[in-house]
Amino acid sequence: MEGDVAAFSTELENLKQSGVSLLVLSDPGSSPVICDHLLGDDSEVRRRLFVSAGRGDTPGERPVPDPSRLGVVEATGDPTRSSSEPVARPTPNERVLDATADLPIPDRAGPIGPRESAVWYSRLATLDDLPGVARHVHRHLRRFEAYDPDPSEIRVCFDSLDPFVDTVDQRDLFRFLHVLTNRLRAAEAMAHFHLSGAADAVTIRTVRPLFDATVEVRTTVDGPQQRWTLRDAGLQTDWLPLDHD
């Protein structure tokens, strides 16, 4: 993208200032690398929200010094587990567009307690409760917003979309992502959503327009590389080392 480097950097910075949602297409081996890169380091204040689908190894398992900077939403897909804050199952007439209806918001985060009662932790027992996932994300965003964060101070990792692609109707997933990405932009968050680069072309083509940018990641003999495509600006980078700023 010779001649477009400055334009790309300016456009990306503008997106980060107004809230940005990224679709990350990668293989499993490179996902943690790009994830750490997008979550940012601790040289600045970060408030991180992790949405984990179909797995139980979220970063919330590790000790965290300040729960006001952490949120975890875990959709386990395990029917034997229930949410720490039960959410009613949606009726057939309930729409994902109602997903950000207010939930009771607790007081500002206090000391970390047991995982199930911690203010930073939410759990759902099924993957097909898209309104429930959206409500819990909304709840944690409101908790972070109480601290008047700077643009992109809130960082969100959604890992990953693949279990939802396999579980829910594609139209429902589209509506869910439409609501969620708009809510994240309203919070001026920098969010990224993992999806396998091997996902079928129809799925990628369906969800891609909902995101401000797509980040492709590949593994090479020289290490992981990234390529960014900014949707509205129509700009695309070359393949760059993943540590490229």
Secondary structure, DSSP 4 states (H G I P E B T S, - for coil): -TT-HHHHHHHHHHHHHH-EEEEEEE-TTTHHHHHHHHH--TTS--EEEEEEES-S--GGGS--S-GGGEEEEEE---TT---SS--PPPPTT--GGGTT---PPPSSP-S---GGG-TTEEEES-TT-HHHHHHHHHHHHHHHHTT-PPTT-EEEEEE-SHHHHHHS-HHHHHHHHHHHHHHHHHTT-EEEEEEETTS-HHHHHHHGGGSSEEEEEEEETTEEEEEEEETTTTEE---EETT--
